[in-house]
Amino acid sequence: MAATYNQPYRKRYHTLSDCRREHVKKSLIKHWQLYLIVIPPSLFFIIFKYYPMLNAVLAFKDYNVTKGIWGSPWVGFKHFQLFFENPLFWTLIKNTLLISGYLLLAGFPIPILLALALNEIRNGKFKRFVQLVSFAPYFISTVVMVSIIMLFLAPRLGFVNVAMNHMGMDSINFLGQPGMFRSIYVWSDIWQTAGYSAVIFLAALAGVDPSLYEAAKVDGASRFQKIRHIDLPGILPTITIIFILNVGSVMSLGFEKIYLLQNPLNKMNSEIIATYVYQIGLLNANYSFATAVGLFNSCINLILLVVVNRVAKRLSNTSIW
């Protein structure tokens, strides 16, 4: 009885399986151009993103060049413990969070305001000029940007200090003042990236239904009322997604610009996790320690990303997943 009962089920199962395979085969043949386009980016992520993640095991080993990554002895959480017990640990965490938080709070709203302002400009030539002026600094390399900052803020011949001297004020060594380092880094970064970041919000504003503006015009709404009741609600999902991604990379503050602006006078406020790992982990060839700190950073970013994403989903019903 059991054999008679299960036989049709097995036959039907194989038939459905064959149908699925046939459907996949037809889909591949029909849409082969799309699958061909997907192959290069997929290979890129597999080779340069996912495969290197296997080497994160280096954080739990005492790396030996002759033995290789997989042949090196296991040491468990030794390198994590060394980092947590380091006297500079809390200083590095504090500096990283303060600079990242400052950049997030000051730099996140400015591209939104810039996009809203550009969206209200009706003169096409002036609008393109403002977009060019605000967008162009993004293409300046980090080394050139740091050189510009140093030339402008030089104690003797810098443009800022020369202007201050003409107004009867004394020269200031801006990069030698630890308390000024964060502001110099953040506001120069905002100047360089605000125009590029505003493009995303301009694209979102382009998708707002034009009939809403027409209805607001008929009702006699002012420009600020249109921005408040049409533009901001229209781009709110985009704002939420960008904010989640920014919070998820709080601990991943790049070291290039900070390292180039760093000097012994401002190091107490400019030394962050990335620069410390570069100097101690990489320059001293302590690759296991550098990997452990990098993995710690990634875990913190992942936790922040998941938490903020969940909060955003509950409050606005908008999230990454």
C-alpha positions as CSV (number, residue, x, y, z in Angstrom):
1,M,0.0,0.0,0.0
2,A,2.8,2.4,0.9
3,A,4.6,1.7,-2.3
4,T,1.5,2.3,-4.3
5,Y,0.8,5.5,-2.4
6,N,4.3,7.0,-2.8
7,Q,4.9,6.1,-6.4
8,P,2.6,8.8,-7.9
9,Y,4.1,11.4,-5.5
10,R,7.6,10.5,-6.6
11,K,6.6,10.6,-10.2
12,R,4.9,14.0,-9.8
13,Y,8.0,15.3,-7.9
14,H,10.3,14.4,-10.7
15,T,7.9,15.9,-13.3
16,L,7.9,19.3,-11.3
17,S,11.7,19.2,-11.1
18,D,12.0,18.6,-14.8
19,C,9.6,21.5,-15.4
20,R,11.7,23.8,-13.3
21,R,14.9,22.8,-15.1
22,E,13.2,23.4,-18.4
23,H,11.9,26.8,-17.3
24,V,15.4,27.8,-16.1
25,K,16.9,26.6,-19.4
26,K,14.3,28.6,-21.4
27,S,14.9,31.7,-19.3
28,L,18.7,31.5,-19.8
29,I,18.2,31.2,-23.6
30,K,15.7,34.0,-23.7
31,H,17.6,36.5,-21.5
32,W,21.2,35.4,-22.1
33,Q,22.2,39.1,-22.8
34,L,21.1,40.1,-19.3
35,Y,22.9,37.2,-17.6
36,L,26.0,38.0,-19.7
37,I,26.0,41.6,-18.4
38,V,25.7,40.3,-14.8
39,I,28.7,38.0,-15.0
40,P,31.5,40.7,-14.9
41,P,30.2,42.5,-11.7
42,S,29.5,39.2,-10.1
43,L,33.0,38.0,-10.7
44,F,34.4,41.3,-9.4
45,F,32.6,40.9,-6.1
46,I,33.5,37.2,-5.8
47,I,37.2,37.7,-6.5
48,F,37.9,41.1,-4.9
49,K,35.3,41.2,-2.1
50,Y,34.1,37.8,-1.0
51,Y,37.2,35.7,-1.6
52,P,39.4,38.1,0.5
53,M,37.0,37.8,3.4
54,L,38.3,34.2,3.9
55,N,41.6,35.8,4.9
56,A,39.9,37.4,8.0
57,V,41.1,34.2,9.7
58,L,44.4,35.9,9.9
59,A,43.1,37.9,12.9
60,F,43.0,34.6,14.9
61,K,46.5,33.5,13.9
62,D,50.1,34.5,14.5
63,Y,51.0,35.2,10.9
64,N,54.2,33.7,9.6
65,V,55.3,34.6,6.1
66,T,57.0,31.2,5.4
67,K,54.0,29.2,6.7
68,G,51.4,31.3,5.0
69,I,48.0,32.3,6.2
70,W,46.5,28.8,6.6
71,G,49.7,27.3,7.9
72,S,50.3,29.9,10.7
73,P,49.6,28.8,14.3
74,W,46.2,29.7,15.9
75,V,46.4,32.2,18.8
76,G,42.6,32.7,19.3
77,F,41.7,36.2,20.5
78,K,45.2,37.2,21.4
79,H,45.4,40.2,19.0
80,F,41.9,41.4,20.0
81,Q,43.0,41.3,23.6
82,L,46.2,43.2,22.9
83,F,44.2,45.9,21.1
84,F,41.6,46.2,23.9
85,E,44.3,46.4,26.6
86,N,46.3,49.0,24.7
87,P,46.4,52.3,26.7
88,L,45.4,54.2,23.5
89,F,42.3,52.0,22.9
90,W,39.7,54.4,24.3
91,T,41.5,57.5,22.9
92,L,41.4,55.9,19.4
93,I,37.7,55.0,19.8
94,K,36.9,58.5,21.1
95,N,38.7,60.3,18.3
96,T,37.2,58.0,15.6
97,L,33.7,58.5,16.9
98,L,34.0,62.2,17.5
99,I,35.3,62.9,13.9
100,S,32.8,60.5,12.3
101,G,29.9,61.8,14.4
102,Y,30.9,65.5,13.6
103,L,31.1,64.6,9.9
104,L,27.7,62.9,10.0
105,L,25.9,65.6,11.9
106,A,27.4,68.5,10.0
107,G,27.8,66.9,6.6
108,F,24.6,64.9,6.2
109,P,22.1,67.8,6.0
110,I,24.1,70.1,3.8
111,P,23.8,68.0,0.5
112,I,20.0,67.8,1.2
113,L,19.8,71.6,1.6
114,L,21.9,72.1,-1.5
115,A,19.7,69.8,-3.6
116,L,16.6,71.5,-2.3
117,A,18.0,74.9,-3.2
118,L,19.2,73.8,-6.7
119,N,15.8,72.3,-7.3
120,E,14.2,75.8,-6.8
121,I,16.5,77.6,-9.2
122,R,14.7,78.4,-12.4
123,N,17.7,80.1,-14.3
124,G,19.2,77.1,-16.1
125,K,22.7,78.7,-16.7
126,F,23.0,79.8,-13.1
127,K,21.9,76.3,-11.9
128,R,24.5,74.6,-14.1
129,F,27.2,77.0,-12.8
130,V,26.3,76.2,-9.2
131,Q,26.3,72.5,-9.9
132,L,29.7,72.7,-11.6
133,V,31.3,74.8,-8.8
134,S,29.9,72.5,-6.0
135,F,30.6,69.2,-7.9
136,A,34.1,69.9,-9.2
137,P,36.0,69.7,-5.8
138,Y,34.9,66.0,-5.6
139,F,37.5,65.2,-8.3
140,I,40.4,66.7,-6.4
141,S,42.7,64.0,-5.1
142,T,43.3,63.6,-1.3
143,V,47.0,64.6,-1.6
144,V,46.1,67.8,-3.6
145,M,43.3,68.6,-1.1
146,V,45.7,68.3,1.8
147,S,48.2,70.5,0.0
148,I,45.6,73.2,-0.6
149,I,44.6,73.1,3.1
150,M,48.2,73.4,4.2
151,L,48.8,76.3,1.9
152,F,45.7,78.2,3.0
153,L,46.3,77.6,6.7
154,A,50.1,78.0,6.7
155,P,51.2,80.1,9.8
156,R,53.3,82.7,7.9
157,L,52.3,82.8,4.3
158,G,48.9,81.2,4.3
159,F,46.0,83.1,2.8
160,V,43.9,82.9,6.0
161,N,46.7,84.2,8.2
162,V,47.7,86.9,5.8
163,A,44.0,88.1,5.8
164,M,43.9,88.0,9.6
165,N,47.2,90.0,9.8
166,H,45.7,92.7,7.5
167,M,42.7,92.9,10.0
168,G,45.1,93.4,12.9
169,M,44.9,89.8,14.3
170,D,47.8,87.5,15.1
171,S,48.7,84.5,13.0
172,I,47.4,81.1,14.2
173,N,49.0,77.7,13.6
174,F,45.7,76.1,12.7
175,L,47.1,72.6,12.1
176,G,49.1,72.8,15.3
177,Q,46.0,73.4,17.4
178,P,44.5,70.0,18.5
179,G,41.1,71.5,19.1
180,M,40.8,72.8,15.5
181,F,41.8,69.6,13.7
182,R,38.3,68.1,13.7
183,S,36.7,71.2,12.2
184,I,39.4,71.5,9.6
185,Y,38.9,67.9,8.5
186,V,35.1,67.9,8.6
187,W,34.5,71.2,6.8
188,S,37.1,70.6,4.1
189,D,35.5,67.2,3.5
190,I,32.0,68.8,3.3
191,W,33.3,71.3,0.8
192,Q,34.8,68.6,-1.3
193,T,31.9,66.1,-1.2
194,A,28.6,68.1,-0.7
195,G,28.1,68.7,-4.4
196,Y,28.6,65.0,-5.3
197,S,26.3,63.9,-2.5
198,A,23.6,66.3,-3.6
199,V,23.3,64.6,-7.0
200,I,21.5,61.6,-5.3
201,F,18.9,63.9,-3.7
202,L,18.5,65.8,-7.0
203,A,17.7,62.6,-8.7
204,A,15.2,61.7,-6.0
205,L,13.6,65.2,-6.4
206,A,13.2,64.6,-10.1
207,G,11.0,61.6,-9.4
208,V,8.4,63.7,-7.4
209,D,5.0,63.8,-9.1
210,P,4.7,67.3,-10.9
211,S,1.0,67.3,-10.3
212,L,1.7,67.9,-6.6
213,Y,3.5,71.1,-7.4
214,E,0.6,72.2,-9.6
215,A,-1.9,71.5,-6.9
216,A,0.2,73.4,-4.4
217,K,0.5,76.4,-6.8
218,V,-3.3,76.5,-7.2
219,D,-3.7,76.4,-3.4
220,G,-1.3,79.4,-3.1
221,A,1.5,77.5,-1.3
222,S,4.9,79.3,-0.9
223,R,8.2,77.9,-1.9
224,F,9.0,76.9,1.7
225,Q,5.6,75.2,2.0
226,K,6.3,73.2,-1.2
227,I,9.7,72.2,0.2
228,R,8.2,71.2,3.5
229,H,5.1,69.3,2.3
230,I,6.2,68.0,-1.1
231,D,9.9,67.9,-1.6
232,L,11.0,66.5,1.9
233,P,8.3,63.8,2.0
234,G,9.1,62.9,-1.6
235,I,12.8,62.3,-0.9
236,L,12.4,61.0,2.7
237,P,13.0,57.3,1.7
238,T,16.2,58.3,0.0
239,I,17.3,60.3,3.0
240,T,16.6,57.4,5.3
241,I,18.6,54.9,3.1
242,I,21.6,57.2,2.8
243,F,21.5,57.9,6.6
244,I,21.5,54.2,7.4
245,L,24.5,53.6,5.1
246,N,26.4,56.5,6.6
247,V,25.8,55.3,10.1
248,G,26.9,51.8,9.0
249,S,30.3,53.2,8.1
250,V,30.9,55.4,11.1
251,M,34.0,53.3,12.3
252,S,35.4,53.1,8.7
253,L,36.9,56.6,8.7
254,G,39.6,56.7,6.0
255,F,43.1,57.3,7.1
256,E,44.6,59.0,4.0
257,K,43.5,62.6,4.6
258,I,43.9,62.3,8.4
259,Y,47.3,60.8,8.1
260,L,48.5,63.5,5.8
261,L,47.1,66.3,8.0
262,Q,48.5,64.7,11.1
263,N,51.5,66.1,13.0
264,P,53.0,65.8,16.5
265,L,51.1,68.8,17.7
266,N,47.6,67.6,16.8
267,K,48.1,63.9,17.2
268,M,46.2,63.7,20.5
269,N,43.0,64.5,18.5
270,S,43.9,63.2,15.1
271,E,45.1,59.7,16.0
272,I,42.2,57.3,15.0
273,I,41.9,53.6,14.6
274,A,42.8,53.6,10.9
275,T,46.0,55.6,11.3
276,Y,47.1,53.6,14.3
277,V,46.6,50.3,12.5
278,Y,48.5,51.6,9.5
279,Q,51.5,52.7,11.7
280,I,51.6,49.8,14.1
281,G,50.0,46.9,12.1
282,L,51.2,47.5,8.6
283,L,54.4,49.6,8.8
284,N,55.7,47.2,11.5
285,A,54.4,44.2,9.4
286,N,52.1,43.0,12.2
287,Y,49.5,41.8,9.8
288,S,47.5,39.7,12.2
289,F,47.1,42.6,14.6
290,A,46.0,44.9,11.7
291,T,43.5,42.3,10.5
292,A,42.1,41.9,14.1
293,V,41.5,45.6,14.4
294,G,39.9,45.8,10.9
295,L,37.6,42.9,11.8
296,F,36.6,44.6,15.0
297,N,35.8,47.8,13.0
298,S,33.7,45.7,10.6
299,C,31.7,44.0,13.4
300,I,30.9,47.4,15.0
301,N,29.8,48.8,11.7
302,L,27.6,45.7,11.0
303,I,26.0,46.1,14.5
304,L,25.3,49.8,13.9
305,L,23.9,49.1,10.4
306,V,21.5,46.4,11.7
307,V,20.3,48.5,14.7
308,V,19.8,51.7,12.7
309,N,18.1,49.8,9.9
310,R,15.7,48.1,12.3
311,V,14.9,51.5,14.0
312,A,14.3,53.2,10.6
313,K,12.0,50.3,9.5
314,R,9.9,50.7,12.6
315,L,9.7,54.5,12.5
316,S,9.4,55.2,8.7
317,N,8.8,51.8,7.2
318,T,11.8,52.4,5.0
319,S,14.9,50.2,5.3
320,I,17.6,48.5,3.3
321,W,16.1,45.0,3.9
